[in-house]
Amino acid sequence: MYSEKVMDHFMHPRNVGEIENASGVGTVGNAKCGDIMRMYLQVEDDVITDVKFKTFGCGAAIATSSMATEMVKGKTIEEALQLTNKAVAEALDGLPPVKMHCSLLAEQALKEALEDYFTKNNLPLPEGFSKPDVNHDEEEEEA
């Protein structure tokens, strides 16, 4: 069962679309479930001034994309780098365990877009920069 927030972000997603000439673009997918997520960032003076996404996937994938964009819009790059999949899931009042990989996709799409921004601007990756493994299956780990 999905929370009201998940349903709201699925039925009325925020920040859907593309940014032409984006500062950074990140595309990720999970081969196991077929979800594909692309995130676009516009960065000015180290602040994410605009963020859009396009997601092909289930309701949870769309909801986590929407929530992640809401959480980083207007934030500094440093603040955006702190976003975790758990924070996205919590902001949506939780996700079913079998859908937690969707929040991992949202975190990784953001970090891919930030990595693209750093590369385009010849900036070094921040110390400790890492992306989650979206193909890691938490359920297999518990078995």
Rosetta silent file (secondary structure, phi, psi, omega in degrees, C-alpha in Angstrom):
SEQUENCE: MYSEKVMDHFMHPRNVGEIENASGVGTVGNAKCGDIMRMYLQVEDDVITDVKFKTFGCGAAIATSSMATEMVKGKTIEEALQLTNKAVAEALDGLPPVKMHCSLLAEQALKEALEDYFTKNNLPLPEGFSKPDVNHDEEEEEA
SCORE:     score description
SCORE:     0.000 S_00000001
   1 L     0.000  134.135 -179.483    0.000    0.000    0.000 S_00000001
   2 L   -93.780  149.000  177.416    1.310    3.413   -0.949 S_00000001
   3 L   -71.201  165.652  176.787    1.154    6.519    1.246 S_00000001
   4 H   -61.272  -37.031 -179.984   -0.959    9.541    0.281 S_00000001
   5 H   -66.363  -40.690  177.025    2.259   11.429   -0.558 S_00000001
   6 H   -60.677  -47.780 -179.183    3.437    8.698   -2.935 S_00000001
   7 H   -62.118  -40.080  179.039    0.054    8.736   -4.662 S_00000001
   8 H   -63.253  -45.798 -179.385    0.061   12.545   -4.865 S_00000001
   9 H   -71.113  -25.403  174.818    3.538   12.658   -6.447 S_00000001
  10 H   -75.039  -47.446 -177.002    2.559    9.854   -8.833 S_00000001
  11 H   -75.184  -29.890 -177.792   -0.749   11.437   -9.885 S_00000001
  12 L  -134.034   64.891 -176.248    0.583   15.024   -9.883 S_00000001
  13 L   -63.778  142.625  178.536    4.355   14.801  -10.425 S_00000001
  14 L   -96.478  149.414  171.213    6.353   17.983   -9.976 S_00000001
  15 L    63.369   35.078  177.100    9.144   19.183  -12.273 S_00000001
  16 E   -78.505  138.702  175.282    8.429   16.849  -15.204 S_00000001
  17 L   136.304 -163.802 -179.975   10.224   17.669  -18.425 S_00000001
  18 L  -124.113  158.520  172.036   13.617   18.517  -19.840 S_00000001
  19 L  -116.438  117.080  177.751   16.002   21.440  -19.490 S_00000001
  20 L   -68.392  138.455 -178.279   17.553   22.482  -22.767 S_00000001
  21 L    54.228   45.070 -179.075   21.311   23.024  -22.420 S_00000001
  22 L   -61.740  150.147  176.150   21.199   21.672  -18.863 S_00000001
  23 L   -67.111  -31.696  178.839   24.197   22.158  -16.596 S_00000001
  24 E  -156.667  143.554  178.672   24.110   18.423  -15.870 S_00000001
  25 E  -133.278  133.938  177.519   22.116   15.398  -17.011 S_00000001
  26 E  -128.572  132.065  178.665   22.018   11.981  -15.371 S_00000001
  27 E  -125.025  128.781  178.304   20.388    8.861  -16.748 S_00000001
  28 E  -137.101  157.997  177.292   20.050    5.625  -14.794 S_00000001
  29 E  -151.377  157.020  177.753   18.103    2.441  -15.154 S_00000001
  30 L  -117.603  110.984 -176.905   17.488   -0.774  -13.311 S_00000001
  31 L   -59.780  -32.460 -175.885   17.623   -3.785  -15.618 S_00000001
  32 L   -66.962  -40.819 -175.643   15.713   -5.948  -13.150 S_00000001
  33 L  -107.128  -15.071  177.816   12.573   -3.795  -13.003 S_00000001
  34 L    87.442    1.802  178.595   12.829   -1.792  -16.239 S_00000001
  35 L   -72.839  137.922  175.776   12.620    1.669  -14.645 S_00000001
  36 E  -130.235  131.952 -175.804   14.587    4.401  -16.442 S_00000001
  37 E  -130.198  133.316  175.097   15.120    7.820  -14.928 S_00000001
  38 E  -126.610  129.625 -179.367   16.703   10.944  -16.428 S_00000001
  39 E  -121.275  137.044 -179.361   17.334   14.054  -14.336 S_00000001
  40 E  -116.389  134.752  178.678   18.292   17.513  -15.641 S_00000001
  41 E  -121.457  141.110  168.054   19.926   20.220  -13.521 S_00000001
  42 E  -114.682  119.564 -176.356   20.388   23.933  -14.078 S_00000001
  43 E  -117.302  130.725  175.742   23.119   25.240  -11.787 S_00000001
  44 E  -135.520  126.093 -179.567   23.951   28.913  -11.219 S_00000001
  45 L    51.059   45.832  176.837   26.506   30.102   -8.658 S_00000001
  46 L    68.088   14.340  179.126   26.642   26.628   -7.061 S_00000001
  47 E  -119.260  136.622  175.934   22.844   26.561   -6.561 S_00000001
  48 E   -78.659  102.525 -175.491   20.419   24.238   -8.340 S_00000001
  49 E   -86.157  -23.234  176.816   18.051   26.812   -9.794 S_00000001
  50 E  -151.975  149.789  178.780   15.966   24.342  -11.785 S_00000001
  51 E  -150.801  133.749  179.560   15.596   20.576  -11.946 S_00000001
  52 E  -133.670  162.448  177.121   13.421   18.418  -14.192 S_00000001
  53 E  -144.883  156.983  169.081   12.991   14.705  -14.725 S_00000001
  54 E  -132.898  125.696 -178.572   11.638   12.161  -17.164 S_00000001
  55 E  -130.600  132.817  171.194   10.926    8.696  -15.813 S_00000001
  56 E  -108.648  110.808 -178.190    9.721    5.559  -17.516 S_00000001
  57 L   171.495 -165.284 -176.955    8.569    3.238  -14.796 S_00000001
  58 L   -75.344  175.422  179.692    6.141    2.374  -12.062 S_00000001
  59 H   -59.037  -38.990  179.811    4.257    4.769   -9.811 S_00000001
  60 H   -66.901  -36.048  178.245    6.939    4.591   -7.126 S_00000001
  61 H   -65.301  -42.157  178.930    9.656    5.493   -9.662 S_00000001
  62 H   -66.860  -44.677 -179.294    7.688    8.548  -10.781 S_00000001
  63 H   -62.667  -42.379 -178.768    6.895    9.575   -7.192 S_00000001
  64 H   -70.114  -35.438  175.494   10.523    9.271   -6.041 S_00000001
  65 H   -61.337  -47.984 -179.623   11.738   11.257   -9.067 S_00000001
  66 H   -59.933  -48.755 -178.733    9.219   13.983   -8.313 S_00000001
  67 H   -64.074  -42.986 -179.757   10.060   14.122   -4.611 S_00000001
  68 H   -59.986  -40.408  179.499   13.831   14.121   -5.223 S_00000001
  69 H   -65.520  -39.719  177.961   13.533   17.117   -7.563 S_00000001
  70 H   -62.562  -36.150 -175.355   11.467   18.975   -4.978 S_00000001
  71 H   -74.235  -24.476 -177.317   14.064   18.228   -2.304 S_00000001
  72 H  -106.032  -14.693 -179.710   17.052   19.632   -4.245 S_00000001
  73 L   -61.966  126.227 -179.799   15.526   22.592   -6.081 S_00000001
  74 L    86.957   -3.397 -179.095   17.020   25.792   -4.666 S_00000001
  75 L   -90.026  158.868  172.980   19.706   23.886   -2.739 S_00000001
  76 E   -74.157  163.057  176.741   23.450   24.273   -3.091 S_00000001
  77 H   -59.153  -42.290  179.578   25.376   21.497   -4.795 S_00000001
  78 H   -59.149  -43.091  178.380   26.855   20.574   -1.421 S_00000001
  79 H   -66.005  -41.547 -178.921   23.361   20.247    0.083 S_00000001
  80 H   -64.342  -33.689  179.239   22.107   18.248   -2.908 S_00000001
  81 L   -64.822  -18.885 -179.636   25.017   15.817   -2.563 S_00000001
  82 L   -83.125  -10.498 -178.342   23.675   14.899    0.898 S_00000001
  83 L   -62.534  131.370  177.716   20.381   13.584   -0.526 S_00000001
  84 L  -120.797  160.877  177.518   19.934    9.877    0.167 S_00000001
  85 H   -62.644  -34.455  179.425   17.398    7.359   -1.011 S_00000001
  86 H   -64.983  -38.312  177.997   16.246    6.937    2.591 S_00000001
  87 H   -64.931  -40.032  177.859   15.538   10.683    2.843 S_00000001
  88 H   -63.674  -46.918  179.225   13.474   10.517   -0.364 S_00000001
  89 H   -61.350  -42.628  179.298   11.519    7.512    0.932 S_00000001
  90 H   -64.383  -39.144  179.815   10.944    9.209    4.302 S_00000001
  91 H   -63.937  -25.025  177.617    9.743   12.405    2.600 S_00000001
  92 L   -92.548   11.201 -176.982    7.147   10.241    0.833 S_00000001
  93 L    61.735   33.919  173.985    6.083    8.725    4.180 S_00000001
  94 L    95.227  158.042  175.882    7.715    5.439    3.232 S_00000001
  95 L  -133.398  150.769  173.510    7.791    2.963    0.376 S_00000001
  96 L   -60.145  145.760 -178.908    7.033   -0.748    0.317 S_00000001
  97 H   -51.254  -37.171 -178.932   10.302   -2.726    0.698 S_00000001
  98 H   -73.032   -5.874  179.650   10.041   -4.055   -2.859 S_00000001
  99 H  -112.480    3.516  179.479    9.965   -0.455   -4.146 S_00000001
 100 H   -61.436  -26.649  178.674   12.944    0.958   -2.227 S_00000001
 101 H   -61.499  -24.550  178.441   15.078    0.505   -5.361 S_00000001
 102 H   -65.818  -39.441  177.641   13.069    3.370   -6.892 S_00000001
 103 H   -69.306  -30.980  174.283   14.426    5.782   -4.280 S_00000001
 104 H   -64.414  -40.623  177.430   17.933    4.463   -5.065 S_00000001
 105 H   -60.692  -43.110 -179.786   17.334    5.314   -8.722 S_00000001
 106 H   -61.980  -44.266  178.226   16.324    8.869   -7.783 S_00000001
 107 H   -63.259  -43.411 -177.665   19.466    9.338   -5.688 S_00000001
 108 H   -69.821  -37.816  177.957   21.680    7.909   -8.408 S_00000001
 109 H   -60.369  -43.026  177.297   20.061    9.977  -11.191 S_00000001
 110 H   -60.901  -46.634 -177.297   20.743   13.123   -9.169 S_00000001
 111 H   -69.005  -32.398  174.168   24.347   12.102   -8.533 S_00000001
 112 H   -64.189  -42.003  179.562   24.856   11.191  -12.208 S_00000001
 113 H   -65.946  -39.487  177.591   23.588   14.670  -13.165 S_00000001
 114 H   -66.779  -40.615  177.643   25.904   16.284  -10.612 S_00000001
 115 H   -61.600  -41.075  176.959   28.842   14.221  -11.884 S_00000001
 116 H   -61.186  -41.971  177.236   27.999   15.395  -15.429 S_00000001
 117 H   -59.995  -47.528  179.456   27.968   19.001  -14.157 S_00000001
 118 H   -60.390  -43.723 -178.932   31.405   18.567  -12.536 S_00000001
 119 H   -63.804  -48.082 -179.322   32.801   16.982  -15.713 S_00000001
 120 H   -59.967  -29.954 -176.443   31.389   19.666  -18.051 S_00000001
 121 L  -103.225   12.416  179.944   32.923   22.372  -15.857 S_00000001
 122 L    52.134   40.859  178.320   36.260   20.610  -15.311 S_00000001
 123 L  -102.006  142.679  177.088   35.611   20.492  -11.581 S_00000001
 124 L   -70.584  148.823  174.652   36.991   17.722   -9.380 S_00000001
 125 L   -66.431  139.451  179.149   34.488   15.365   -7.823 S_00000001
 126 L   -59.731  149.744  178.240   33.948   16.251   -4.159 S_00000001
 127 L   -58.237  133.961  179.181   35.799   14.158   -1.624 S_00000001
 128 L    81.261    5.522 -179.676   33.753   11.103   -0.696 S_00000001
 129 L   -61.403  126.439  176.866   31.510   11.400   -3.778 S_00000001
 130 L  -150.125  154.307  178.808   29.755    8.095   -4.354 S_00000001
 131 L  -116.234  144.422  178.092   26.674    6.789   -6.100 S_00000001
 132 L   -70.224  155.081  176.481   24.455    3.975   -4.825 S_00000001
 133 L   -87.224  105.492 -175.845   24.421    0.661   -6.655 S_00000001
 134 L   -75.102  -12.655  178.839   20.945    0.536   -8.196 S_00000001
 135 L   -94.829    1.542  176.959   21.348   -3.103   -9.182 S_00000001
 136 L   -77.536  128.762 -177.033   21.959   -4.152   -5.586 S_00000001
 137 L  -105.154  108.652 -177.914   18.960   -6.070   -4.321 S_00000001
 138 H   -61.175  -33.173 -178.885   18.348   -5.527   -0.598 S_00000001
 139 H   -66.678  -37.084  177.994   15.965   -8.503   -0.466 S_00000001
 140 H   -63.875  -34.825 -179.279   18.650  -10.892   -1.711 S_00000001
 141 H   -64.169  -38.233 -177.875   20.914   -9.608    1.033 S_00000001
 142 H   -74.322  -22.931 -175.825   18.339  -10.475    3.702 S_00000001
 143 L   -69.196    0.000    0.000   17.800  -14.012    2.363 S_00000001
